[in-house]
Amino acid sequence: MRESKSLSNAGGWSRQEMIDRALALSARRGAYLFRCRRAEDREDALQEAAMMILKRVDRFDPARSRPETFVRVMVRDVWREISARGRLMKNRPARALETLGEEDQPTAPDDIHRAELRMDLAVMREKLTPEQREVFDLLGSCSQIEIARRLRLSPATISRRVAEIREKLSGYASILFMGNR
């Protein structure tokens, strides 16, 4: 009861207005942070942020801060948390199947197939030079132009490295997958 009272007197902002402003700010921040990721990853992150905002908006205390400050800090903290989780999740698929615990072992055929592909991809990735790996790691989520900007290289250099990666991996993949027939 006390929380709803404090939100109704939140510097003239209603609870819904705080949520609307937080979601608008969150959408802008999410679009910036996830600008070169897949659209579905961006949408998932935005949904997660919205749920976190809805849970946290009732913590507002007008005695401690202004609504504008609370909303800005809350959105910043939400996206820091999501970004930190994203960095942790990025490293998880690279683990080999053998390193998974018994409870983590995939059981469905699709899960096993994905795990095998991840292991094959990890083996193929090791055949690349460090410069090629740097480009390879960004290929799934960014365009070549964005990769060039991030790595501060020319687009021609990125195109050349992508061609080298394709050449190396296509030869290795054909050997690898011929053995599975």
Secondary structure, DSSP 8 states (H G I E B T S, - for coil): -HHHHHHHTBTTB-HHHHHHHHHHHHHHHHHHHTTTS-HHHHHHHHHHHHHHHHHHGGG--TTT--HHHHHHHHHHHHHHHHHHHHHHHHHGGGS-GGGS-GGG---SHHHHHHHHHHHHHHHHHHTS-HHHHHHHHHHTTS-HHHHHHHHT--HHHHHHHHHHHHHHHHHHHHHHHHTT-
